[in-house]
Amino acid sequence: MSETRERLTPEEHLDRQRRLWQTGELAYGTLWQAQLSRDLEAVTGRHAATASINSWSVGRKPVPRWVSDALPHVARKVAMELAGRAMMLHDLAGPRPELTPEQQAKMDAAIS
């Protein structure tokens, strides 16, 4: 499928690149490109090769509009999956143990 080349300002180009990178890394961690490829296809029905995502993420090629438009949908999909996994982990952890004030302070420091 051929797309017309968009004319983007440098700021628009960098914004798309930043949103691609942030969505990928927040959703999947440091090895995010293959997983983003899979979810882009699930959300849009279009294939995005991992090599293409790499080229877009480092600025070698501009992020296509269809990818930029799909990122919020991918983010919501992954957020729902993560929320479900977080609930399962919470259930696996069982009841929260009583912590001493010192232990609670360490936990609070680790979280912030």
Beta strands, then each sheet from edge to edge (+ up, - down):
end
